Amino acid sequence: MVVCEPAHRLFTEPFYARMITAVEEVLTGHGVPLAVMTATAATSTIATPPLVAGGIDGVLLIGARDRHPLAVTLAASGIPVRSAGRPPDGIDLPHVDMDNRDGGRQAAEHLLLGGRRSIGVIAGPPALPAARDRLDGFLQTLALAGMTGVPVAYGDFGHASGVHGMQWLLRRMPHIDAVFAASDVMAAAALQTLRRAGRRVPEDVAVVGFGDSPASRRTSPPLTTVRQPVEDFAALATRLLLLSMRSADTTSRNNPVLPTELVVRESS
């Protein structure tokens, strides 16, 4: 399992803990050991030799963005690979994805139906396909309702970037009445920042996150969010990778997309 992020993100992002647990459960049932490594674009030259030297039977790739050097190498290597998430444009890898675009659409429709009209976004990294899809689905839905020029702050899905993004939106939009954050961690940071700024949630500002992580139920108020079926997603990607490792079945090249679902709680 190769995560295209700095190592510290494995321990600070709930998404990765859920992914690793689900992947390991499937592999354990098949008697296959799991090795986890990280590989940013800067460290991919170090990570590549162990993967292509012949000691690895298959690779589950997570979080590749732009033309990540390791993703490009793996796509041409002949090693069985499955990308957990749509790979970057121009890189042909079999994958499993979640419907991030439709999740963005659901979040936008919810805020519009709630009468919110001054809406800002704290988006994820623009080079990451999942983050782009969430933002595109959200903004396209607002545009269909006649709302264009929506301010967007970009973050990295982490807490600090959620704080900075919310602070930027408050400066840019003094009368903001809704925020869509592309991760629950950033949404939780937005809640804290709004509270420090004297804004009530949801009376003054509605907040919607993305992920339905366990922490989304423990924020104050509990967070409205878009549920990702993370465990099903990880398990399916792993089973399809095992299939491609053990047979020439062409169905292993299918690229399933799992649905997302809005979960309404007290923050909106």
Backbone bond lengths (Angstrom), bond angles and torsions (degrees), N, CA, C in turn:
res aa  C-N    CA-C-N  psi(-1)  N-CA   C-N-CA  omega(-1)  CA-C   N-CA-C  phi
1 M - - - 1.457 - - 1.522 107.57 -
2 V 1.337 116.61 117.76 1.450 121.61 -178.50 1.527 108.65 -112.88
3 V 1.311 116.22 119.77 1.461 122.37 179.42 1.528 107.88 -104.15
4 C 1.308 116.21 121.66 1.471 120.91 -176.13 1.529 110.51 -85.91
5 E 1.306 115.32 60.76 1.464 123.22 -178.52 1.536 107.83 -145.55
6 P 1.327 118.07 159.95 1.468 119.57 170.58 1.525 110.25 -60.75
7 A 1.311 116.90 150.40 1.466 121.54 -173.50 1.518 112.79 -57.91
8 H 1.334 117.90 -35.00 1.469 118.84 -175.46 1.524 112.01 -63.51
9 R 1.352 117.03 -23.37 1.461 118.87 -178.93 1.529 112.01 -67.68
10 L 1.328 117.22 -25.66 1.462 119.84 177.79 1.518 111.60 -61.83
11 F 1.334 116.51 -26.98 1.462 120.69 -174.23 1.526 112.35 -103.26
12 T 1.325 117.87 -6.04 1.463 120.34 -178.29 1.514 113.05 -114.90
13 E 1.337 118.21 -13.73 1.462 121.62 -178.52 1.528 109.57 -108.37
14 P 1.337 118.57 117.28 1.467 120.44 -179.54 1.527 113.28 -58.06
15 F 1.324 117.44 -29.46 1.461 121.57 -179.04 1.529 111.35 -54.61
16 Y 1.326 116.97 -43.86 1.462 119.48 -175.23 1.520 111.84 -71.00
17 A 1.313 117.37 -36.47 1.464 119.68 176.36 1.520 110.85 -62.14
18 R 1.327 116.50 -41.72 1.466 120.32 178.67 1.526 110.88 -66.06
19 M 1.330 117.01 -40.42 1.461 121.05 178.88 1.522 110.99 -62.66
20 I 1.326 116.32 -50.42 1.464 120.09 -176.00 1.525 110.57 -61.32
21 T 1.329 117.21 -42.76 1.471 121.05 -179.70 1.523 111.04 -60.72
22 A 1.339 116.87 -45.53 1.464 120.52 -177.91 1.523 111.81 -68.78
23 V 1.330 116.96 -40.47 1.463 120.55 178.72 1.523 110.39 -63.40
24 E 1.321 116.40 -46.82 1.464 120.19 -177.57 1.527 111.41 -63.14
25 E 1.328 116.74 -36.02 1.475 119.49 179.48 1.522 110.74 -61.83
26 V 1.337 117.15 -43.91 1.466 120.16 178.90 1.522 110.66 -65.76
27 L 1.326 117.56 -46.39 1.462 120.71 -177.33 1.523 111.88 -64.45
28 T 1.333 116.81 -39.07 1.464 120.18 178.92 1.523 110.43 -59.63
29 G 1.328 116.16 -39.41 1.460 120.27 178.46 1.522 113.39 -64.34
30 H 1.333 116.91 -20.23 1.470 121.34 178.44 1.528 111.92 -106.11
31 G 1.326 116.91 6.64 1.455 119.99 179.06 1.517 114.13 69.30
32 V 1.329 116.81 29.02 1.464 121.49 -177.50 1.526 108.68 -111.51
33 P 1.329 118.75 126.37 1.465 120.11 178.30 1.525 111.22 -76.22
34 L 1.320 115.44 154.25 1.464 122.33 179.22 1.517 109.57 -114.56
35 A 1.330 115.98 128.65 1.467 122.41 169.37 1.519 107.26 -113.63
36 V 1.324 116.43 135.29 1.463 121.88 -178.80 1.526 108.34 -115.20
37 M 1.336 115.37 131.82 1.460 119.36 176.04 1.525 109.14 -141.02
38 T 1.323 115.79 159.51 1.454 121.02 176.31 1.528 108.54 -111.81
39 A 1.335 114.76 152.51 1.464 119.44 -179.01 1.518 108.72 -155.36
40 T 1.305 116.58 97.95 1.457 120.18 171.46 1.531 108.10 -78.63
41 A 1.328 116.23 170.98 1.465 119.33 176.99 1.529 110.63 -57.07
42 A 1.340 116.03 -35.19 1.474 120.09 -177.59 1.521 112.50 -72.97
43 T 1.350 117.15 -28.07 1.471 119.53 -176.24 1.517 112.68 -105.28
44 S 1.322 118.10 6.02 1.464 120.25 -174.25 1.520 112.63 -64.92
45 T 1.335 118.16 -28.30 1.465 119.48 178.80 1.525 111.28 -67.14
46 I 1.336 116.76 -27.54 1.466 120.51 175.88 1.520 110.64 -78.33
47 A 1.337 115.61 -37.12 1.459 120.00 -175.04 1.518 112.81 -77.05
48 T 1.332 117.83 -27.80 1.460 120.34 -172.02 1.524 114.58 -65.14
49 P 1.351 121.10 -48.23 1.478 119.49 -174.58 1.524 114.93 -54.98
50 P 1.344 120.51 -44.51 1.470 118.12 179.76 1.528 113.23 -63.12
51 L 1.333 117.31 -27.49 1.459 120.16 -177.12 1.522 111.57 -78.54
52 V 1.309 117.69 -35.53 1.468 120.23 -173.55 1.532 112.97 -100.88
53 A 1.337 117.06 1.48 1.464 119.87 -175.92 1.517 113.04 -80.95
54 G 1.330 117.82 -7.24 1.452 119.89 175.49 1.509 115.67 111.52
55 G 1.315 118.99 -4.70 1.458 120.56 -178.41 1.516 114.59 -91.86
56 I 1.336 116.33 -3.69 1.467 121.30 -178.09 1.523 109.21 -111.74
57 D 1.338 116.94 130.72 1.465 121.05 -178.04 1.525 113.31 -87.84
58 G 1.318 117.18 -22.84 1.458 120.38 -179.66 1.510 109.87 -169.74
59 V 1.333 116.08 155.85 1.461 121.51 -176.84 1.521 109.87 -128.26
60 L 1.327 115.08 128.40 1.453 122.25 169.21 1.518 106.32 -100.34
61 L 1.321 116.73 115.84 1.464 122.60 -172.82 1.520 109.69 -104.68
62 I 1.338 116.47 130.57 1.465 121.21 -175.84 1.520 109.89 -128.56
63 G 1.337 116.09 129.90 1.459 120.86 168.12 1.514 115.99 81.50
64 A 1.349 118.84 20.74 1.467 119.61 178.36 1.525 109.37 -69.31
65 R 1.320 116.20 139.29 1.456 121.23 -179.95 1.517 110.23 -135.37
66 D 1.339 115.63 160.08 1.457 122.19 -173.82 1.538 108.62 47.92
67 R 1.308 117.58 -145.85 1.472 120.40 174.28 1.525 107.62 -99.00
68 H 1.322 114.71 71.07 1.463 121.07 -178.85 1.528 108.75 -55.91
69 P 1.340 118.16 126.41 1.476 119.54 -175.06 1.523 113.55 -54.95
70 L 1.320 117.59 -38.72 1.456 119.61 -178.93 1.525 110.88 -68.57
71 A 1.328 117.54 -39.72 1.465 120.51 178.36 1.525 110.55 -62.34
72 V 1.326 116.78 -41.61 1.466 120.67 177.92 1.522 110.22 -61.94
73 T 1.333 117.41 -45.09 1.465 121.72 -179.91 1.518 111.29 -63.09
74 L 1.325 117.20 -45.82 1.464 120.46 -178.33 1.517 111.90 -64.91
75 A 1.340 116.83 -36.47 1.462 120.16 -179.33 1.530 111.45 -62.02
76 A 1.332 116.58 -27.90 1.464 120.93 -178.03 1.526 113.23 -102.33
77 S 1.329 117.97 2.11 1.460 121.10 -168.97 1.520 114.66 -84.87
78 G 1.332 117.37 -23.67 1.450 120.18 -172.81 1.512 113.89 85.28
79 I 1.323 118.26 -7.06 1.467 122.11 174.86 1.528 108.55 -72.98
80 P 1.343 118.55 137.07 1.466 118.93 174.33 1.528 110.44 -59.40
81 V 1.321 115.77 125.69 1.459 122.23 -178.24 1.517 108.41 -134.81
82 R 1.311 116.41 141.59 1.464 121.91 170.85 1.518 106.86 -132.79
83 S 1.312 116.42 125.35 1.457 120.89 176.75 1.525 109.00 -87.89
84 A 1.317 115.74 126.98 1.470 121.10 173.86 1.519 106.27 -88.25
85 G 1.309 116.71 94.91 1.453 123.38 -171.13 1.521 109.40 113.94
86 R 1.312 115.74 148.16 1.466 120.05 179.82 1.521 109.52 -58.92
87 P 1.344 117.37 129.57 1.465 118.82 179.96 1.528 110.99 -73.32
88 P 1.306 117.64 165.65 1.459 119.86 178.70 1.525 111.77 -60.36
89 D 1.322 116.31 152.47 1.460 120.93 178.17 1.524 109.87 -55.89
90 G 1.326 115.22 137.93 1.453 120.49 177.12 1.511 114.56 89.03
91 I 1.332 118.16 -2.39 1.466 121.66 177.14 1.526 107.97 -114.61
92 D 1.325 116.10 116.99 1.460 121.58 -173.69 1.523 109.71 -91.82
93 L 1.325 114.90 95.37 1.458 121.32 176.70 1.520 108.95 -130.72
94 P 1.337 117.87 137.76 1.462 118.74 171.52 1.525 109.46 -62.67
95 H 1.325 116.69 146.60 1.458 118.35 -174.24 1.522 111.35 -152.32
96 V 1.307 114.26 166.86 1.458 124.16 166.74 1.520 105.86 -122.01
97 D 1.314 117.34 138.48 1.454 119.63 -178.26 1.522 109.94 -133.02
98 M 1.323 115.10 166.66 1.456 122.35 169.28 1.522 107.62 -111.63
99 D 1.309 116.99 151.58 1.462 120.18 -173.11 1.525 109.80 -79.36
100 N 1.322 114.81 75.19 1.459 120.63 -177.96 1.523 112.12 -65.04
101 R 1.325 116.72 -37.46 1.463 120.00 179.51 1.529 111.06 -61.02
102 D 1.330 116.11 -45.20 1.466 118.58 179.59 1.522 111.02 -69.36
103 G 1.330 117.54 -31.02 1.456 119.53 174.54 1.517 111.42 -61.80
104 G 1.341 116.62 -42.46 1.458 120.11 175.06 1.515 111.99 -61.51
105 R 1.330 115.56 -40.27 1.470 119.31 177.34 1.519 111.52 -60.27
106 Q 1.328 117.17 -45.65 1.465 120.60 -178.57 1.526 111.12 -62.03
107 A 1.328 116.61 -40.88 1.467 119.99 179.04 1.521 110.94 -62.67
108 A 1.331 116.70 -43.51 1.466 120.31 -179.50 1.525 111.28 -65.17
109 E 1.307 116.98 -44.80 1.464 119.51 -179.86 1.521 111.13 -61.47
110 H 1.327 116.21 -39.65 1.463 119.77 179.13 1.530 111.65 -60.96
111 L 1.319 116.60 -44.73 1.465 119.67 -179.26 1.530 110.91 -68.52
112 L 1.317 117.35 -39.36 1.466 120.17 178.56 1.525 110.77 -64.68
113 L 1.318 116.49 -43.00 1.467 119.77 179.38 1.522 111.59 -66.07
114 G 1.344 116.76 -24.42 1.460 121.08 176.21 1.519 113.25 -82.48
115 G 1.324 116.65 3.75 1.466 120.48 176.49 1.520 114.59 82.72
116 R 1.337 117.48 13.16 1.462 120.19 -179.29 1.533 109.51 -79.08
117 R 1.321 116.20 136.16 1.461 120.33 -174.72 1.529 113.44 -131.40
118 S 1.320 118.90 -12.18 1.463 121.48 177.26 1.522 107.31 -117.33
119 I 1.336 115.00 85.42 1.463 121.85 -165.95 1.520 110.28 -111.38
120 G 1.328 116.05 134.44 1.461 122.46 175.06 1.510 110.60 -120.60
121 V 1.322 115.66 165.62 1.467 122.00 -176.59 1.525 109.84 -130.45
122 I 1.336 115.70 138.61 1.462 121.79 165.18 1.522 105.40 -111.79
123 A 1.330 115.54 100.97 1.457 121.69 -173.59 1.514 110.79 -90.83
124 G 1.339 115.03 167.00 1.449 120.87 174.65 1.519 111.37 -86.15
125 P 1.332 117.08 -173.21 1.473 120.66 -177.51 1.525 110.97 -59.99
126 P 1.318 118.99 124.82 1.464 120.44 -174.29 1.520 114.09 -65.16
127 A 1.340 117.97 -19.21 1.463 120.50 178.59 1.520 112.84 -81.28
128 L 1.333 117.98 -10.06 1.457 121.93 -177.38 1.526 109.12 -91.47
129 P 1.339 119.35 122.54 1.462 120.45 -176.41 1.525 114.04 -54.19
130 A 1.323 118.68 -42.06 1.463 120.56 -179.46 1.521 111.36 -61.67
131 A 1.323 116.84 -41.45 1.467 120.69 179.49 1.524 110.72 -66.55
132 R 1.333 117.10 -41.45 1.465 120.56 177.95 1.518 111.04 -62.00
133 D 1.337 116.28 -42.19 1.458 119.86 -178.00 1.531 111.11 -65.23
134 R 1.324 118.21 -40.89 1.469 120.86 178.22 1.521 110.39 -61.47
135 L 1.333 115.30 -45.99 1.460 119.54 -179.01 1.519 110.99 -66.19
136 D 1.325 118.13 -44.56 1.461 120.66 -179.24 1.520 111.54 -61.61
137 G 1.335 117.33 -44.79 1.462 119.65 179.20 1.510 112.14 -61.39
138 F 1.336 116.18 -37.91 1.468 120.89 -179.56 1.522 110.78 -69.76
139 L 1.325 117.05 -51.32 1.464 120.09 -175.33 1.521 112.07 -68.45
140 Q 1.319 117.83 -36.86 1.462 120.10 179.04 1.520 111.29 -64.54
141 T 1.323 117.33 -36.96 1.462 120.55 177.83 1.526 110.88 -67.74
142 L 1.332 117.21 -41.67 1.462 119.67 176.11 1.528 110.88 -63.60
143 A 1.329 117.12 -38.95 1.469 120.22 -179.69 1.522 111.03 -63.46
144 L 1.324 117.06 -37.86 1.466 119.87 177.33 1.522 111.48 -63.12
145 A 1.329 116.48 -25.02 1.467 121.22 177.44 1.524 111.53 -91.48
146 G 1.335 116.91 7.73 1.460 120.74 177.67 1.512 115.17 87.35
147 M 1.332 117.05 12.24 1.450 120.94 -177.33 1.524 109.46 -106.20
148 T 1.320 117.64 108.21 1.460 122.26 -179.31 1.531 109.71 -122.50
149 G 1.315 115.57 171.77 1.461 119.50 179.98 1.510 113.68 66.47
150 V 1.323 116.91 31.01 1.465 121.43 -177.99 1.531 109.36 -69.85
151 P 1.329 119.33 126.82 1.474 121.21 179.12 1.531 111.49 -65.48
152 V 1.319 115.48 135.82 1.465 121.50 -179.04 1.525 109.16 -128.73
153 A 1.333 116.10 121.63 1.463 122.12 170.11 1.527 107.16 -99.03
154 Y 1.324 117.10 139.37 1.462 120.49 -178.04 1.523 110.15 -105.34
155 G 1.345 115.29 134.58 1.447 121.55 178.30 1.510 111.00 -128.71
156 D 1.327 116.76 -169.12 1.467 122.01 -179.36 1.525 111.63 -118.70
157 F 1.326 117.20 20.14 1.466 125.19 -177.00 1.521 112.14 78.48
158 G 1.332 118.72 -5.03 1.454 121.43 -176.95 1.517 113.63 -92.86
159 H 1.339 115.77 171.37 1.458 122.50 -173.86 1.526 111.82 -64.74
160 A 1.325 117.19 -48.35 1.465 119.77 -176.53 1.519 111.44 -60.39
161 S 1.319 116.49 -39.91 1.466 118.31 179.99 1.528 111.50 -70.33
162 G 1.341 117.35 -27.60 1.462 119.72 173.91 1.515 111.91 -67.05
163 V 1.347 116.44 -40.15 1.460 120.83 176.18 1.527 110.29 -62.41
164 H 1.327 116.43 -51.16 1.462 120.42 -177.84 1.521 111.35 -62.81
165 G 1.343 116.31 -40.27 1.451 119.75 179.14 1.514 112.47 -63.63
166 M 1.339 116.59 -41.58 1.464 119.96 179.52 1.518 111.31 -68.45
167 Q 1.303 116.89 -38.95 1.474 120.08 176.67 1.523 110.92 -61.78
168 W 1.321 116.50 -41.81 1.466 121.01 178.87 1.523 111.09 -63.47
169 L 1.330 116.27 -42.81 1.465 119.73 179.70 1.529 111.37 -64.71
170 L 1.316 117.18 -39.66 1.467 119.95 179.15 1.529 110.89 -63.61
171 R 1.325 117.11 -38.31 1.470 119.28 176.44 1.524 111.44 -68.29
172 R 1.314 114.74 -39.62 1.472 119.95 -176.73 1.522 112.06 -77.17
173 M 1.334 116.69 -30.88 1.470 121.87 -173.23 1.530 109.01 -132.62
174 P 1.312 118.30 80.12 1.469 119.97 -177.68 1.527 113.39 -58.00
175 H 1.330 117.09 -25.89 1.471 120.49 -177.69 1.526 111.66 -107.49
176 I 1.299 116.84 26.52 1.460 120.99 179.33 1.522 110.75 -55.90
177 D 1.351 116.02 137.74 1.469 118.36 178.59 1.531 113.21 -124.73
178 A 1.337 117.67 3.74 1.466 119.99 176.65 1.527 110.10 -161.81
179 V 1.318 115.14 147.74 1.463 122.38 177.66 1.525 108.92 -136.08
180 F 1.326 115.02 133.20 1.460 121.21 169.23 1.514 107.59 -109.78
181 A 1.338 116.35 119.97 1.458 121.72 178.17 1.523 108.67 -109.64
182 A 1.328 117.35 135.60 1.458 122.34 -171.86 1.517 114.01 -79.03
183 S 1.327 118.52 4.10 1.466 121.63 170.01 1.522 108.17 -149.40
184 D 1.322 115.56 155.04 1.463 119.58 177.80 1.521 111.91 -65.43
185 V 1.326 116.76 -33.41 1.463 119.42 179.45 1.527 109.81 -63.62
186 M 1.322 117.63 -45.30 1.471 120.28 177.48 1.518 111.10 -66.85
187 A 1.334 117.26 -36.14 1.458 119.77 178.16 1.525 111.20 -64.85
188 A 1.332 117.09 -41.10 1.466 120.17 177.63 1.528 110.50 -62.93
189 A 1.325 116.88 -38.84 1.469 120.44 176.75 1.524 110.47 -65.30
190 A 1.329 117.00 -37.51 1.461 120.62 177.26 1.524 110.74 -63.50
191 L 1.339 117.38 -40.47 1.465 120.74 177.60 1.527 110.51 -58.93
192 Q 1.316 116.83 -46.27 1.467 120.46 -179.32 1.533 111.33 -64.19
193 T 1.320 116.09 -39.96 1.461 120.38 -178.98 1.522 110.95 -68.01
194 L 1.312 116.55 -40.28 1.460 120.23 177.33 1.525 110.86 -64.15
195 R 1.326 116.74 -40.42 1.466 119.99 179.08 1.526 110.42 -62.36
196 R 1.331 117.22 -43.40 1.464 120.59 178.72 1.531 111.70 -65.38
197 A 1.334 115.96 -26.81 1.467 119.95 179.15 1.526 112.31 -86.27
198 G 1.324 116.83 2.00 1.464 120.20 178.60 1.507 114.53 81.77
199 R 1.331 117.52 15.52 1.463 120.95 179.27 1.527 109.67 -95.81
200 R 1.316 115.79 134.80 1.458 121.27 179.28 1.530 109.45 -89.22
201 V 1.337 115.03 140.18 1.459 122.45 176.60 1.524 108.11 -118.01
202 P 1.337 118.53 122.18 1.463 128.15 8.70 1.535 114.40 -99.52
203 E 1.344 117.68 5.14 1.467 118.50 -172.63 1.530 112.13 -58.32
204 D 1.329 116.98 -45.11 1.461 120.69 -179.94 1.525 112.10 -92.97
205 V 1.316 115.74 -43.18 1.471 121.35 -176.22 1.528 108.92 -137.52
206 A 1.328 116.30 125.56 1.463 121.40 173.06 1.525 108.73 -86.38
207 V 1.324 116.35 145.18 1.464 121.36 179.86 1.527 108.98 -129.96
208 V 1.337 114.74 130.81 1.466 121.52 176.41 1.528 107.99 -125.61
209 G 1.330 116.56 131.73 1.461 121.57 177.78 1.507 111.92 -105.51
210 F 1.325 115.49 -163.92 1.464 121.05 -179.68 1.517 108.63 -149.21
211 G 1.331 115.71 125.50 1.457 120.56 176.43 1.515 114.13 135.27
212 D 1.338 117.77 -38.96 1.461 122.91 -172.13 1.524 110.87 54.49
213 S 1.335 115.30 47.27 1.458 120.53 174.97 1.524 109.32 -70.12
214 P 1.332 118.71 159.83 1.465 119.92 178.18 1.528 112.81 -53.71
215 A 1.333 117.72 -33.69 1.466 120.86 -179.15 1.517 112.58 -65.34
216 S 1.331 117.86 -21.75 1.467 119.67 -177.98 1.525 112.25 -66.39
217 R 1.315 117.01 -20.47 1.465 120.89 178.44 1.523 111.61 -85.77
218 R 1.346 116.09 -13.89 1.461 119.74 -174.31 1.528 112.97 -106.74
219 T 1.331 117.92 -0.12 1.455 119.17 176.48 1.527 109.24 -72.43
220 S 1.323 115.94 167.33 1.467 120.68 178.28 1.537 108.55 -122.89
221 P 1.341 116.59 108.55 1.470 129.34 -4.28 1.530 111.33 -75.39
222 P 1.346 117.02 165.61 1.463 119.60 176.36 1.530 110.75 -55.01
223 L 1.307 115.85 145.13 1.452 122.20 -165.29 1.528 112.99 -91.57
224 T 1.318 116.26 126.80 1.459 120.67 164.24 1.523 107.57 -68.49
225 T 1.335 117.10 134.64 1.458 119.64 -172.68 1.520 110.03 -155.23
226 V 1.308 115.81 167.29 1.462 121.99 174.81 1.525 107.64 -99.89
227 R 1.307 115.50 120.17 1.467 120.58 -176.33 1.523 110.59 -77.16
228 Q 1.333 115.06 127.85 1.458 121.98 169.88 1.529 108.32 -102.30
229 P 1.309 118.43 131.39 1.475 119.53 176.97 1.522 110.27 -78.99
230 V 1.340 116.54 68.89 1.462 121.50 -169.34 1.525 111.82 -59.92
231 E 1.324 117.53 -46.13 1.455 119.69 -176.69 1.530 111.00 -66.12
232 D 1.335 117.71 -42.87 1.472 120.46 177.23 1.524 110.78 -63.92
233 F 1.308 116.21 -40.20 1.460 122.96 179.19 1.528 110.77 -60.97
234 A 1.320 116.64 -48.66 1.463 120.95 -179.41 1.519 111.25 -65.75
235 A 1.340 116.31 -42.27 1.456 119.90 -178.41 1.528 111.16 -65.63
236 L 1.330 117.31 -41.78 1.460 120.44 -179.74 1.526 110.82 -65.63
237 A 1.334 116.79 -44.47 1.464 119.79 178.11 1.524 110.81 -58.93
238 T 1.323 116.98 -39.50 1.466 121.09 -179.17 1.522 111.16 -68.50
239 R 1.327 116.69 -44.13 1.468 119.38 179.90 1.532 111.35 -63.67
240 L 1.334 116.98 -39.26 1.467 119.54 178.58 1.531 111.20 -68.70
241 L 1.327 116.78 -34.87 1.465 119.34 175.17 1.529 110.10 -64.27
242 L 1.329 117.72 -45.27 1.465 120.76 177.84 1.522 110.85 -58.71
243 L 1.329 116.60 -40.99 1.462 120.53 179.21 1.523 111.04 -60.94
244 S 1.328 116.98 -43.68 1.464 119.68 -179.56 1.527 111.67 -70.01
245 M 1.327 117.38 -25.73 1.462 121.32 177.19 1.524 111.67 -73.61
246 R 1.332 116.27 -28.01 1.470 119.12 -168.17 1.515 114.22 -112.36
247 S 1.318 118.33 -4.50 1.460 119.61 -179.40 1.516 109.34 -154.29
248 A 1.320 114.68 169.50 1.469 120.66 175.97 1.516 111.01 -99.49
249 D 1.321 116.56 19.05 1.460 121.77 -178.54 1.530 110.03 -60.15
250 T 1.335 116.90 119.92 1.464 120.45 -177.15 1.517 112.69 -70.12
251 T 1.329 117.93 -14.30 1.467 118.73 178.50 1.520 111.23 -65.70
252 S 1.343 116.58 -18.95 1.454 118.94 179.16 1.524 111.71 -69.35
253 R 1.361 117.06 -8.60 1.457 120.64 176.40 1.523 111.04 -89.85
254 N 1.316 118.19 -2.89 1.459 119.77 175.34 1.523 109.60 -61.20
255 N 1.322 115.32 149.42 1.464 121.24 -178.68 1.531 109.75 -120.83
256 P 1.325 117.64 79.27 1.464 120.07 -175.59 1.529 111.86 -67.03
257 V 1.334 114.89 149.56 1.467 122.12 175.55 1.530 107.58 -124.14
258 L 1.335 116.19 118.62 1.463 120.97 -178.34 1.522 110.28 -89.44
259 P 1.337 117.45 145.92 1.470 120.46 -177.11 1.522 112.58 -74.16
260 T 1.319 115.44 153.55 1.467 123.03 171.19 1.515 108.58 -110.34
261 E 1.336 116.86 162.47 1.463 120.35 -172.99 1.527 110.43 -146.73
262 L 1.318 116.20 130.43 1.466 120.71 177.48 1.526 110.09 -71.13
263 V 1.317 116.90 132.64 1.471 123.22 175.95 1.529 106.82 -116.74
264 V 1.307 116.81 112.44 1.475 121.07 -174.78 1.534 109.57 -91.47
265 R 1.326 115.20 122.75 1.459 121.71 174.43 1.526 108.95 -126.38
266 E 1.325 117.56 -156.73 1.447 120.04 -166.91 1.534 114.92 -83.37
267 S 1.343 119.27 -7.19 1.457 119.92 -176.27 1.533 113.11 -79.90
268 S 1.320 117.43 -4.00 1.463 119.58 177.18 1.526 110.82 -140.88
